[in-house]
Amino acid sequence: MFPSVHVAGGRVVHLVKDGQVPEPVRTDPVEAALAFQKQGATWLHLVMAEEEGNGGFDADTARRIIGTVDIDVQLMCRAGVVDDDSLARALDTGCNRLNLGRGSLADLRWCAAAIARHGERLGVSLPVRCTTGGLRVAGLGPGGDSGELGDVLRVLDRAGCARYVVTDVGREGTLSGPNLGLFHEVCARTPAAVLAAGGVTTLQDLRAVAALAPHGVEGVLVGRALYADAFTLPQALAAAVGHQPETAL
């Protein structure tokens, strides 16, 4: 189970639905990360949520958060990792692994080459729009689109992508329940590990996602529910531990 810390402007934010307008939270990201560590987290999902045009991503803040905690950190930069130089900056923050975000998906050929070079240290964030016309991978900006889900998966699977963070962006930050069908479908389409995100509201939601472990879901990301005190991190860990592989907790 991965507690999430989303950061923009040096503060914790919530990304709601397509995340175009992050909601600020009166929380310092270092304090949030340390609190999750104290409560028993072994992994942290850190998202640098700056939008396109705001100078890429805040590598200094990412480095400060990662350097403060003693647990493993999975970093995702929403917009700023788009070429070899910015990829090197992200990897140099000290993160244990990095997920390529929406900005990266604008160039799938570059993503595939980066994955082929860096192996299991790189994964990909797949923000999925569930539309009447099918499943689309969202891009940056209002209405941004990176392609049909199956097409994106074929390119990245061929490169050997180790894992995907899969989010139904229509449920992100809404506390409306996870899209279990989407997670199941992505697992059926790829041999890579799937980390489920978006909409988790209750401990029963966590148990339902964890029950998908035999199908390929190897972890779940939880953000807003923890900040809203819907449950505690120790309760979440206890809810997931009976279902998830030990390495995913």
Secondary structure as UniProt FT lines:
FT   STRAND          2..8
FT   TURN            9..10
FT   STRAND          11..14
FT   TURN            17..18
FT   STRAND          23..24
FT   HELIX           29..38
FT   TURN            39..40
FT   STRAND          43..48
FT   TURN            52..53
FT   HELIX           59..68
FT   STRAND          72..77
FT   HELIX           84..91
FT   TURN            92..94
FT   STRAND          97..100
FT   TURN            102..103
FT   HELIX           104..106
FT   HELIX           108..118
FT   HELIX           119..121
FT   STRAND          122..131
FT   TURN            132..133
FT   STRAND          134..138
FT   TURN            142..143
FT   STRAND          145..148
FT   HELIX           149..158
FT   TURN            159..160
FT   STRAND          163..168
FT   TURN            169..173
FT   HELIX           180..189
FT   STRAND          193..197
FT   HELIX           203..210
FT   TURN            211..212
FT   HELIX           213..215
FT   STRAND          217..222
FT   HELIX           224..227
FT   TURN            228..229
FT   HELIX           233..241
FT   TURN            242..243
FT   HELIX           246..248
//
